[in-house]
Amino acid sequence: MSKENIAVQPAEPSTFSKLWQRLPLIIRALISGFIVNSIGVFSWIAVLMFVPGYWGIFLMPILLFLYWQYFSGRWWPGRSGDYCREVFRSQKLSAAMWGWGISAALLLVLVFQSAFVVTFRFIEFPAESFTAAYNLDNLPTSLVWVVIVLAALVAGICEETGFRGYMQQPLEKAYGPFWSIVIVSTVFVLVHLHQAWAPPVLIHIFAVSAMAGVLAYASGSLLPGIIAHTVLDIFNFSYWWSDVAGSYQQRPISETGVDMHLILWSLVMLAGFIAFVVVTRKINQVRLEEKKTASMSEN
């Protein structure tokens, strides 16, 4: 019998695979996204806790590189690799998409930070609860910013990969973009409830997750969201969660009354949000046009 006549039988799915596929898609997406995010975040925690000295600063970039390669599907074989590249939203961005994507990312940061400023003009900024878990006083000044940037990169890469990638992307096919973003943003809030600083800013957490979800869907890529999340957390870790970049000194309007500071920051927040909506719509339009052009070129 010639080799050409030998039929290659597909591998029999494992018992685990069969059981996994029987679960509702929403359960599989929630579990997958949570695990993918947790692997990266807990790796960072383990490095901080168990790696002696400052070797973790050199080790974590290597772990992030391995994380990126693995969960982006570059090291997955066959159909598994195809699936990972799909949920990671692995597509090459054009120059136009990069421009609009970075613009939307920076607008997201602007809206979130201005929302914090406005919020803490209505209620007093709870500095003790915000800084309780982020003590950087025991680090040399030269290393503080390195740790802040690394922590922001871990959050940006791992949370966007887990939540806006592995969790949201499969849900979009089943429930559409609106409900998938609502579901993921709700879960995103829940996983942050253990933080001491969470209670006064739960709406902010939901909103920033929703904006990142919209950005991922509109662009078809995680990269703009990763940039936004990383820059956002550099501000958070250096200003709100510590005093490395200064400290918030404004008093609530119950003490000062409505002033120009509140009015200006409220206008910045509103204008930033409107601009974000306009830019993300433009991103979606450009993506669809490029997809149509590529399809016509193939035909």
N, C-alpha and C positions, 0 to 999 in steps of 0.2 A: 504494500500500500504506500503510495507517495505521500510526502509531507503535506502536499496541497489538499489531500482528501481527509486529513485528520482535523476534525472540528475541535476547536478550543472551547471547553466547557467553562462557563463563568463560575467563579468561586462561590460556594454556598455561603450565604450570610450567616454570621455568628448568631448565637442565641441572644446575645446582648443587643446586636443590631436589630433583630426582629422585635424585641421588646421595646427598644428605643423608638422605632418607627410607629409602634402602636400608640405611643403617647400623642395627645393633641399637639398640633404645631405650636400653639402658644406656650405650652409647658416646655417643649424642647427648646424654643427660642429663649425663654426666660432662664432656663438652666444653663444653656450654652453661653449666653452673654454674661451671666453672673460668674461662671467658672473662668471664662477667658479673662475677664477683668480681674478677678481675684488672684489668678496666677501671677500677674504682673505686680499688683499692689502688694501682695504678701511677700513676694520676692524682695521688694524694696524694704519692707519691714524687717525681714529676716537678715538682710544685709546690715541694716542699722543696728540690729540687736546682737548679732553673732559674729560679724566680721571684725577682728581686732583693729585698733588704730583707725587710720583713715583709708585702709585698703578698699573699703566699700565704695569710695568715690571713684576708684579705677575699675572696680568690678561691675558696678551697676550699668555703665554704658555698654559693656559687653553683653550683659544679660538682656538689656533692652534691644540690642541688635539681634540677638538670637530669638527673642520674643517676636520682633517684627518679621523676621524671615519665616518663622514657623507659622504664625497665624495669618500672615498675608498669603499663604499658600505656596510660597516659593520652594519650600522643602517638603511639600505633600505630593505623593505620587497619584497619578490617575485621576479618577473622579473626585477623590477627596480634595486634591489640589484645586480642581475646578470649582468645587463648592466653596472652599476657603477664599479663593480669589473673588468669588461672587459676593460673599457676605462681607469681605473686607473692602469691597467696592474698588477693586484694583483696576483702575483705568488711567491711561495717560492723559494728563490735562494739557490742553493747548495754552498758548501764551495768553489768550483772551480769558480763558477760564481761570488761569492763575491770577491774573489781575483782578478780576471781579471777585474771586474766592478770597484773596487776601483782604480786599476792601471789606467784604462781608465779615470776615473774621475779626478785623479791628473794630468794626461797628458793634459787633456782639460784645467785645470787651468794654467798649465805651458805654453801652447801655447798662451792662451789669454793674460796672463800677459807679456810674452816676446814680443807679438805683440804690446802691448801698448808701451813698452820701445823702440822698433824699430821705431814705428810710430812717437814718439816724439823726435826722433833724426833727422827726416826729416822735421818736422814742430815743431814750438815752442809749448810747453805744455801750454794750456790755463787754468792756475790754477784758475783764477777768476770764469770762467764759470763752472768749475768742482766742486768748493767748495761752490757755491752760495747757494744751497738749503740744505747743510749738515753741519750746524753750531752746533758743539757740545761743544762750549766754555762755555755755561751756565750750563753744567752738571758737577757734581763732578767727579773727575778722576776715582774714584772707580766704577762709573756706566757707564762710557763711553763705555768700552768693552762689558758690558752686553747689552747695547742698540745696539751696532754694531752687535753682534752675533744674537740678536733677529731679527733685521732688515734683516740680511742675511738669517735666517731661514724662515722668512715670504716670502721673495722673492724666495728662493729655493723651498719651499714646494708648494706655491700657483702658481707660474709661471710654474713650471714643471707639476703640476696637471692640470692646465688650458690649457696650450699650448701643451705640449708633451703628455698629457693624453687625456682630453676631446675633444681637437681640432684635434690633429694629428692622434690618433688611429682610429677613424671612417674614416678619409680620406684615410688611408693606404689601406683599403679594396676596396675603390672606385677608387683610382688613383695610388696605389702602393706607396712604400716608398719614391722614389725620388721626385715625384711631391707633395706628402703630406708634406714632409720636406721643400720643396721650398715655398709652400703656407704658411705654419705656420711661417717660418722664415721671410717671407715678412711681415706678419701681426705683428710679434714680433718687427720688425723694426718700423713699423708705430705707434705702441702704445708707443714707446719710443721717438718719434719725439718731444714731448713737453718738453723734458729735455734740459736744457741749454747746457749740455755737449755733446749732441748727434751728432751734425753736423760733427765733425772730425772723429767720430768712427762708422759711420753707417755700414761700411763693417764689422767691428769687431762684431757688434751686430748681423748682419745676420750670420756671420761665427760661433759664439758661439751657436746661436740657432740651426744652422744646425748640429753642432757637438753633441749637446745635443739630437737632434732628431735622429741622427744615433745611439747614445748610447742607447736611449730608444727602438728603433726598434731592434737593435742587441741583447740586453739583455732580451727584453720582460718585462722590469721592469722600473719603474720610480726612483727606489731607487738610482742607481749609478748617475743618472742625478741630483737628489736632493742633493746628497753629493757634486757633482762637483759645482753646482750652489751656494750652501751655502758657501763652502770654497772660491770660486771665489769672492763672494760679501764681505766676511770678508776682503780679500785683498783690494777690491775696496773701501769699506767704510772707512777703516783705513789708506789707503795710497793715493789713487788717488782722492777720494772725501773728504778727510780731511788730516790732517797731524799728526794724532794720532800715526801712526807707522813710521813717517818720511815723507819727501817730496822729490819730483823728482827735481833734480838740474842739470841734463845733458842739455847741449846746443845743438841746431841743427847743423848738419854737415856743413851747410852753413857758420857757424862761426868757427867750429873746424876742418873741413875736416873729411874724413873717418878715423876712428881710431879703435883700437882693441876692445873697448867697443861695438861699433856697430857690428863689425864682429862676436864677441862671442855671442851676444844676437840674431843675425840673425841665427847663426848656432843652437842655443838652440831652437829657434822657429821652424826651419825646421826639426830638429831631433825629437822634441816633436810631431810635426804633423805626421811625418812618423810613429813613434812609436804608436801614437793614432790609425792610420789606421790599423796597424798590429794587435794591441790588440783588436780593435772592431771586426775585422774579426775573430779572435780567439774566442771572446765571442759568436758571432753568430754560429760558428762551434760547440762550446761546448753546446750551448742551443739546437741546432738541434739534436745533438747526445743524449743528455739527454731526449729530447722529444721522440726520436725513441726508446730508451731503455725503457722508461716508457710505451710506447704503446705496445711494445713486451711483457712486464711483465703482462699487463692487459689481453692480449690474451692468 
